[in-house]
Amino acid sequence: MKIPKRLEPLVEEGLIDSVICQLMSGKEAIIYMVSSGGHARCAKVYKDSNKRNFHQRSNYTEGRKIKSSRRARATEKGGHYGRSAREEAWQNTEVDMLCRLTTVGIRVPKFYNLFAGVLLMELITDSKGNVAPRLSELILTPKQARTYHKILIDQIVQMLCVGIVHGDLSPYNVLVDGEGPVIIDLPQAVSATGNHQARVMIKRDIDNLTAYFSRFAPELEHSDYAGEIWSYYQHGQLPQARLTGNVKQQEEPVNVDDILQIIGSVLRKEVAWQRHKQTKWNNHSSQY
């Protein structure tokens, strides 16, 4: 295959030997299979910002810190240098996520290098050595659906325990190798504590997966792992909590008499306060 222009710098630097084929083209990047040091690798070529289709990107960058104060100022002001700084920060986030998540046991591709806007990482393959399919491409048995669903829920919980929410998780961003699901595409990952949209994003991630798996295991359709996980997270009970997919609702009947007594007490206090103010005002006026 002819070497794409964006991959030429990596060939010149000796990071890759040749380009085998294009694997896919997504909203954020084009993925190639390449040869590097005699091994098949994956090269993710990030698209230019004007050619991408990632909506509401600012929602994902909330709470992110840029180490260089100069770059931070440039990012806020815009301009060519600012756009370049934003692109670099976006790409570095994915590198950081891959490295951090690997260390805590999350199944993500192994990172090798980031050079000239190209991420070089592990090529995920299936049990036969072929390129691993995306989860969205599979037809699952009910047992497989329940198993993969549990694995991914556990992975989401582990990510949350280290303060990370994927933010764009779906069957299209999960590969399946011989050992099960592998999570990919992480440049938009957000801080669970630094981003106000984290709760909404983790619910969307889990809902996306649940909608897919419930096609094969219908009993998953009515589960609410998102609400349950976030509740345990807020109370510091992860990862020890046992997940059931249900959120306990307040079923005790409302005591109307107690509420009326509280309202009556507040009203009486308000009336007494108004009378006190009026008496004080009358006494003050009589002095003149």
Secondary structure, DSSP 8 states (H G I E B T S, - for coil): ----GGGHHHHHTTS-SEEEEEEEE-SSEEEEEEEETTEEEEEEEE--GGG-----THHHHTT---S-HHHHHHHHH-HHHHHHHHHHHHHHHHHHHHHHHHHTT-----EEEEETTEEEEE--B-TTSSB--BGGG----HHHHHHHHHHHHHHHHHHHHTTEE-SS-SGGGEEEETTEEEE---TT-EETTT-TTHHHHHHHHHHHHHHHHTTTSGGGGG--HHHHHHHHHHTT-TTTS---S------S---HHHHHHHHHHHHHHHHHHHHHHHHHHHHHHHT-
